[in-house]
């Protein structure tokens, strides 16, 4: 399996690694410390699920469309994301 982070010279393609196990809290804490220190840490493209029910909850069609919108538009804020997602995907309601 490829390592996480942006180790590719071209950011045109991004890979999200999905695992069923405990998450790597050490890596997450390292990234958060870097952010707190005003560093620019490497992106961390990994998502860990405890079971398939959690994965199913995230991979519902509406949620996948939201993730696609984030990946393609790269909004600078939640407000911009809301504007773009409403224009792109239609109106969303909480489930």
HELIX and SHEET records of a PDB file:
HELIX    1   1 UNK A   25  UNK A   36  1                                  12    
HELIX    2   2 UNK A   52  UNK A   58  1                                   7    
HELIX    3   3 UNK A   61  UNK A   73  1                                  13    
HELIX    4   4 UNK A   78  UNK A   89  1                                  12    
SHEET    1   A 2 UNK A  17  UNK A  20  0                                        
SHEET    2   A 2 UNK A  46  UNK A  49  1                                        
END                                                                             
